Amino acid sequence: MSRIIELPIIICGELKYPKDDYIEIEYTNAVTVRITRPSGDDFERIFKFAEPLHQIPIEKVSRYLSTFARSFCNPENPIRKEAVELSSYVTGYSEQMLDRDYTIISAYLSQRYTSYETVESELGDYRILDNWVRKKVARVRAFPRGRALHVLVGNVPLTGIYSVFRSILTKNQTVVKLPSRDIVSTLYFMKGLIAANSEDLPYKKAINSSLSAFYLDSSSDEMRKVIEASDVVCAWGKGKSLKSIKGKVPYGTPFLEFGPKRSYSVLFSQDCDLDKAAVRLAHDLSIYDQEACLCPQRLFIIGEHEEFLVRLQKWLDWQAKALPRGVANPDGESHIFRTELEARFRKWPTVAHDPEWRTIVCDPYSVNEHPLGRTLFVHPVKSENDILPFIDEETQAVSVYPYVGNIERLGDLFCSRGASKLCETGMSMLPREGWTHDGVHALSYFVRLCYLDENMGYEYKYDEREGALWFLNKMYGNPSENLEEFIRQFPLPE
């Protein structure tokens, strides 16, 4: 039975529902989305936004975010319930998977220290967003770039939500181009932010009015204008789409890209509890049906593997009940089926609990492509060095179990080849305070780090006046030991 879903857009904090002029997107499961088409006046409002967001203290920004999060912690919140239902229709993910996302982001943002620690870990001092902070003989302050455009991707709902969080936290105007793959999750996150902060308080009204979200064709002239009118562009997606966006970003505008990555898992089976290792790996493998960059696609086992796979299959069945696999599009399902047929033809040891999951044991050099959908290629190897040929700059994370011993040695080994992250198996999707994203601290892209130079009279651990005299002596052969006297000898031109 077909279903039509009508969605609003958000323009400067106001929801605009579809009337006669809308964009229609059809999905393979007989679902059609109608979302309001943004007008020229809508873009004009966005471009004219001029609220002085930099004047809002981080204390109020963190309160704004935590107010939303505490309302969304309730599974019965009507906006959250509708988001879970509609996003499941659109993405094909199970409602349990999507509900998990909202629980995670609500818990994460409900504590106000999250905002402070994020700024502190990435910019050095949480006060830098509000005040001039002393650094050596300078005082530094982070000002928002201005208008931050987020071009999102729909395979992992949390990515769009976290992208918006970064933008709000750094006091930028937030403009979101929604992805067709998941046009609901980030839209409803922003809708929830506005609804939870509806009081007539100046700072809440200012932040609400800084939020806009809409859908456009990526190749449209309107999209080009939005990109050109932005002060920073944060884009997620595949290489081809990122290249297209990058070509439209004006010179001097920061461009933060998060492209396609893949992740692996490493197991030292002789040194661990196999059940604990299996339940952790089953979790990492099941999240988002393996479509997240952080989900492992291959498992490299150093040591015995047959007994471990028996345990893993048990826990994959358990995960299939806790987080049921969603419905992929026909192309995705056929790719999985073809991969299974090839594995059986090549006589690779294969265990499949279709459509939920499958494990395939083979030589790592025999794998050319990956169908996702909770498919794990298992590679018995002799040492860590056997893994190195498969690690490059497109490697996102390498999860390790047990996570003991000389982890720094493994970090040096894998990260020097291109990997961005090492973590304990089971923790792939749970970044810790201080984490880097694809090898960078992303907040720095959303701010301008400005500084006030100190005058020469400021007392510091180095005598600046002595340093100036030393420089002038070296450069000009100054015979004087008095800086002011030397300067008088070289008056500025009239």
C-alpha positions in Angstrom: 0.0 0.0 0.0 1.5 3.4 -1.0 1.9 6.2 1.4 2.4 10.0 0.9 4.4 11.8 3.6 4.2 15.7 3.6 7.2 17.4 5.2 7.9 21.1 6.0 11.1 23.0 5.5 12.6 25.3 8.1 13.4 28.9 7.1 15.0 31.1 9.7 13.3 29.1 12.5 9.8 29.0 10.9 8.2 25.8 9.6 6.8 26.1 6.2 4.5 23.2 5.2 3.8 22.2 1.5 0.9 23.6 -0.3 0.7 23.5 -4.1 4.4 24.0 -4.7 6.4 21.0 -3.5 9.2 18.7 -4.5 8.2 15.1 -4.8 10.6 12.2 -4.0 9.6 8.6 -4.6 11.1 5.7 -2.7 11.3 2.0 -3.7 8.9 0.8 -0.9 5.9 2.7 -2.3 6.5 5.8 -0.2 6.4 9.3 -1.7 7.6 12.3 0.1 6.3 15.8 -0.6 8.5 18.5 0.8 8.0 22.3 0.5 10.0 23.8 -2.4 12.0 26.8 -1.1 11.2 30.1 -2.8 13.4 33.0 -3.8 12.0 34.9 -0.8 13.0 32.1 1.5 16.6 32.3 0.3 16.5 36.1 0.6 15.5 35.7 4.3 18.4 33.3 4.9 20.9 35.6 3.2 19.7 38.7 5.1 20.0 37.0 8.6 22.2 39.2 10.8 21.6 38.3 14.4 24.8 38.8 16.5 25.1 35.2 17.6 28.7 35.7 18.8 27.3 37.7 21.7 25.4 34.7 23.1 27.5 33.1 25.9 28.3 29.4 25.6 26.4 29.0 28.8 23.2 29.8 27.0 24.1 27.8 23.9 24.7 24.7 26.1 21.4 25.4 27.9 19.6 25.6 24.5 20.9 22.3 23.4 20.4 20.5 26.7 16.8 21.8 27.0 16.0 20.1 23.7 17.9 16.9 24.6 16.0 16.4 27.9 12.7 16.7 26.1 13.8 14.2 23.5 15.0 11.7 26.1 11.3 10.8 26.5 10.4 8.1 23.9 6.8 9.5 24.0 7.9 12.9 22.8 5.5 13.4 19.8 8.2 14.9 17.5 10.6 12.1 18.3 7.9 9.4 17.7 6.9 10.9 14.4 10.6 11.2 13.4 11.3 7.5 14.1 8.2 6.4 12.2 8.7 8.5 9.1 12.5 8.0 8.9 11.9 4.2 9.0 9.6 4.5 6.0 12.1 6.6 4.1 15.4 5.0 4.9 14.4 1.3 5.3 16.1 1.1 8.7 14.2 -0.5 11.5 12.4 1.7 14.0 14.6 0.2 16.7 17.8 1.4 14.9 16.4 4.9 14.5 15.0 5.1 18.1 18.5 4.2 19.3 19.9 7.2 17.4 17.6 9.6 19.2 18.3 8.0 22.5 22.1 8.4 22.0 22.0 12.0 20.8 19.5 13.0 23.6 21.7 11.4 26.3 24.8 13.0 24.8 23.4 16.5 24.6 21.4 16.4 27.8 24.5 17.1 29.9 25.6 20.7 29.5 29.2 19.8 30.1 29.2 18.1 26.6 29.2 21.5 25.0 32.1 22.8 27.2 34.2 19.6 26.7 33.7 19.6 23.0 35.0 23.1 22.6 37.8 22.6 25.1 39.1 19.4 23.5 39.0 20.9 19.9 39.8 24.6 20.5 41.8 24.4 23.7 39.7 26.4 26.1 35.9 26.6 26.3 36.1 30.4 27.2 37.6 31.1 23.7 34.0 31.4 22.2 33.1 34.2 24.6 36.3 36.0 25.7 39.9 36.8 24.7 42.0 34.0 26.1 45.7 34.4 26.9 48.1 32.4 24.7 51.7 33.3 25.1 51.9 37.0 24.4 48.7 37.1 22.5 45.0 37.0 23.4 42.9 34.8 21.2 39.1 34.6 20.6 37.1 32.3 18.3 34.4 34.1 16.3 31.8 32.3 14.2 32.4 32.1 10.4 28.9 33.4 9.8 26.8 31.2 7.6 27.6 27.4 7.8 26.1 25.3 5.0 25.8 21.5 5.7 25.3 19.2 2.7 24.3 16.0 4.4 24.2 12.3 3.5 21.5 9.9 4.6 23.2 6.6 5.4 23.8 7.5 9.1 21.2 9.7 10.8 23.6 10.7 13.6 26.1 12.4 11.2 23.7 15.1 10.2 22.6 15.7 13.7 26.2 16.0 14.9 27.0 18.3 12.0 24.3 20.7 13.1 25.4 20.5 16.7 28.9 21.7 15.7 27.4 24.6 13.9 25.1 25.7 16.7 27.8 25.3 19.3 30.2 27.7 17.4 27.4 30.2 17.1 27.0 30.1 13.3 23.9 30.5 11.2 23.0 26.9 10.3 21.8 26.1 6.8 21.1 22.5 6.0 20.6 20.8 2.6 18.7 17.7 3.5 19.7 14.3 1.9 17.0 12.4 -0.1 18.2 9.1 1.5 17.2 10.3 4.9 15.2 13.5 4.5 13.6 13.2 8.0 16.1 12.7 10.8 18.0 16.0 10.8 14.9 18.0 9.8 13.1 16.6 12.9 16.1 17.2 15.1 16.0 20.9 14.2 12.2 20.9 14.5 12.6 19.4 18.0 15.2 22.1 18.9 12.8 24.9 17.9 9.8 23.3 19.7 11.7 22.7 23.0 13.1 26.3 23.0 9.9 28.2 22.1 10.0 30.6 25.1 10.2 34.3 24.4 13.8 34.6 25.5 16.1 36.7 23.3 18.9 34.2 23.0 16.5 31.3 22.2 14.7 33.4 19.6 18.1 34.3 18.0 19.3 30.7 17.8 15.9 29.4 16.5 15.9 32.0 13.8 19.5 31.0 12.8 18.2 27.5 11.7 17.2 26.6 8.2 16.7 23.2 6.5 15.4 22.4 3.0 15.8 20.0 0.1 17.2 21.0 -3.3 18.6 19.2 -6.3 22.4 19.3 -5.9 22.9 20.4 -9.4 20.3 23.3 -9.3 21.2 26.9 -9.7 19.7 27.6 -6.3 22.1 25.2 -4.7 25.0 27.0 -6.4 23.8 30.3 -5.0 23.5 28.9 -1.5 27.1 27.5 -1.6 28.5 30.8 -2.9 26.7 32.7 -0.1 28.1 30.5 2.6 31.1 31.3 4.9 32.0 27.6 5.5 30.7 24.5 3.8 30.6 21.1 5.5 29.8 18.3 3.0 29.2 14.6 3.5 29.0 12.0 0.7 30.6 10.0 -2.0 33.7 11.2 -3.9 31.8 12.2 -7.0 29.3 14.4 -5.1 32.0 16.0 -3.0 34.0 16.9 -6.0 30.9 18.5 -7.6 30.3 20.6 -4.4 34.0 21.5 -4.0 34.0 23.0 -7.5 31.3 25.5 -6.5 32.9 26.7 -3.3 34.4 30.1 -3.7 38.1 30.7 -3.1 38.8 31.5 0.6 35.7 29.7 1.9 36.7 26.8 4.2 35.5 23.4 2.9 35.2 20.5 5.3 34.5 17.2 3.7 33.7 13.8 5.1 34.0 11.3 2.2 33.6 7.6 1.9 35.6 5.5 4.3 35.9 1.8 5.4 36.8 0.2 8.6 38.3 -3.1 9.8 38.5 -5.1 13.0 41.5 -7.0 14.4 41.1 -9.9 16.8 43.9 -11.6 18.8 41.9 -14.7 19.4 44.5 -16.5 21.6 44.4 -13.8 24.2 40.8 -13.1 24.9 37.3 -14.3 26.0 35.8 -15.3 22.6 32.2 -14.6 23.7 33.1 -11.0 24.8 34.9 -10.4 21.6 31.9 -11.8 19.6 29.2 -9.8 21.2 31.2 -6.6 20.7 31.9 -7.3 17.0 28.3 -8.3 16.4 27.2 -4.9 17.7 29.7 -3.0 15.5 28.7 -5.0 12.4 24.9 -4.5 12.9 24.7 -0.8 13.4 23.1 1.0 10.4 23.2 -2.4 8.6 27.0 -1.8 8.1 26.4 1.4 6.0 28.3 3.6 8.4 32.0 4.3 7.7 32.9 3.1 11.2 31.3 -0.3 10.8 33.9 -3.0 10.2 33.7 -4.7 6.8 36.6 -7.2 7.3 37.8 -9.1 10.3 41.5 -10.0 10.5 42.1 -12.8 13.0 45.5 -13.5 14.4 45.1 -17.0 15.9 42.4 -19.6 15.8 39.2 -18.6 14.0 36.7 -21.5 13.8 35.5 -21.4 17.4 35.2 -17.6 17.4 33.0 -17.7 14.3 30.6 -20.1 16.1 30.3 -17.6 18.9 30.0 -14.7 16.5 27.1 -16.3 14.7 25.2 -16.7 18.0 25.6 -13.0 18.8 24.7 -11.9 15.3 21.4 -13.7 15.7 20.9 -11.9 19.0 21.6 -8.5 17.4 19.2 -9.3 14.6 16.4 -9.5 17.2 17.6 -6.4 19.2 18.3 -4.3 16.1 16.5 -5.9 13.1 18.0 -5.4 9.8 16.2 -2.9 7.6 14.9 -3.2 4.1 17.6 -2.4 1.5 16.8 -1.3 -2.1 16.6 -4.1 -4.7 20.1 -3.3 -6.0 21.6 -3.7 -2.6 19.8 -7.0 -2.0 20.9 -8.3 -5.3 24.5 -7.3 -4.6 24.4 -9.3 -1.3 22.9 -12.3 -3.1 25.5 -12.2 -5.8 28.3 -12.0 -3.2 26.9 -15.1 -1.4 26.7 -17.0 -4.7 30.3 -16.1 -5.6 31.6 -17.2 -2.2 29.9 -20.6 -2.5 31.1 -21.1 -6.0 34.7 -20.4 -4.9 34.1 -22.8 -2.0 34.9 -20.2 0.7 33.5 -21.3 4.1 30.3 -19.3 4.3 27.6 -19.2 7.0 24.5 -17.1 6.2 21.3 -16.3 8.1 19.6 -14.6 5.3 18.5 -11.9 5.1 20.0 -10.8 8.5 23.8 -11.5 8.2 26.5 -13.7 6.7 30.2 -14.5 7.4 32.7 -15.4 4.6 36.2 -16.8 5.2 38.6 -16.0 2.4 42.0 -14.7 1.4 42.0 -10.9 1.9 43.4 -10.3 -1.6 40.3 -12.1 -3.1 37.8 -9.4 -2.1 37.3 -6.6 -4.6 34.0 -5.0 -3.4 31.7 -5.1 -0.4 27.9 -5.5 -0.5 27.4 -4.2 3.2 24.1 -5.5 4.7 25.9 -7.1 7.7 28.3 -9.1 5.6 31.7 -9.9 7.2 34.7 -11.1 5.3 37.0 -13.0 7.7 40.7 -13.2 7.0 43.0 -15.5 9.2 46.5 -13.8 9.1 49.8 -14.5 10.9 50.7 -11.0 12.1 49.7 -7.3 12.0 52.1 -6.8 9.1 49.7 -8.9 6.9 47.0 -6.2 7.4 49.1 -3.2 6.3 48.5 -3.6 2.5 44.8 -3.0 3.1 45.2 0.2 5.1 45.3 3.5 3.3 43.9 7.1 3.6 40.4 5.8 3.1 40.6 3.6 6.2 38.4 5.2 8.9 38.7 3.0 12.0 40.5 -0.2 13.1 38.9 -1.8 16.1 41.0 -4.1 18.2 40.3 -6.8 20.7 41.6 -7.2 23.3 42.4 -3.6 23.7 45.4 -4.1 25.9 49.2 -4.2 25.6 51.1 -2.0 23.2 48.2 -0.2 21.6 50.4 2.7 20.7 52.6 0.4 18.7 49.5 -0.6 16.7 48.5 3.0 16.4 51.9 3.9 15.0 51.7 1.0 12.6 48.2 1.5 11.3 47.8 5.3 11.5 51.1 6.0 9.7 49.6 4.1 6.8 46.4 6.2 6.7 44.0 5.0 9.4 42.2 7.7 11.4 41.3 5.9 14.5 42.0 2.9 16.7 39.4 1.9 19.3 38.3 -1.1 21.3 35.9 -3.5 19.4 32.4 -2.6 20.4 33.2 1.1 20.7 33.4 2.0 17.0 30.3 4.1 17.1 30.8 5.8 20.5 33.5 8.5 20.1 35.1 9.6 23.4 35.8 13.1 24.6 38.8 14.6 22.7 38.2 12.5 19.5 39.2 13.6 16.1 37.0 13.2 13.0 38.7 11.9 9.9 42.0 13.1 11.2 40.9 16.7 12.1 39.3 18.6 14.9 36.3 19.8 12.9 35.3 22.8 15.1 38.3 24.8 13.9 36.6 25.0 10.5 33.6 26.8 11.9 35.4 29.6 13.6 37.9 32.4 12.9 40.7 32.4 15.4 41.5 36.1 15.9 44.1 37.6 18.3 45.1 40.8 20.0 48.8 41.4 20.0 50.3 42.6 23.3 52.2 45.8 23.5 56.0 45.8 24.1 55.5 46.7 27.8 53.8 43.4 28.7 56.0 41.4 31.0 56.5 37.9 29.8 59.0 35.1 30.5 61.0 36.5 27.6 62.0 40.2 27.7 60.4 41.5 24.5 62.4 44.7 24.6 65.7 42.8 24.8 64.5 40.7 21.9 63.8 43.7 19.8 67.2 45.2 20.5 68.9 42.0 19.6 67.0 41.9 16.3 67.9 45.5 15.4 71.5 45.0 16.3 71.7 42.0 14.0 69.9 43.6 11.1 71.2 47.2 11.3 74.3 47.0 13.5 72.7 49.3 16.1 75.5 50.6 18.4 72.9 51.8 21.0 71.7 49.7 23.9 68.6 51.9 24.1 65.6 51.0 22.0 64.0 54.4 22.0 67.2 56.1 21.1 67.7 53.7 18.1 64.2 54.3 16.9 64.8 58.1 16.9 67.7 57.6 14.6 65.3 56.1 12.0 62.3 58.3 11.9 59.3 57.2 9.8 58.9 59.1 6.5 56.5 62.0 6.5 
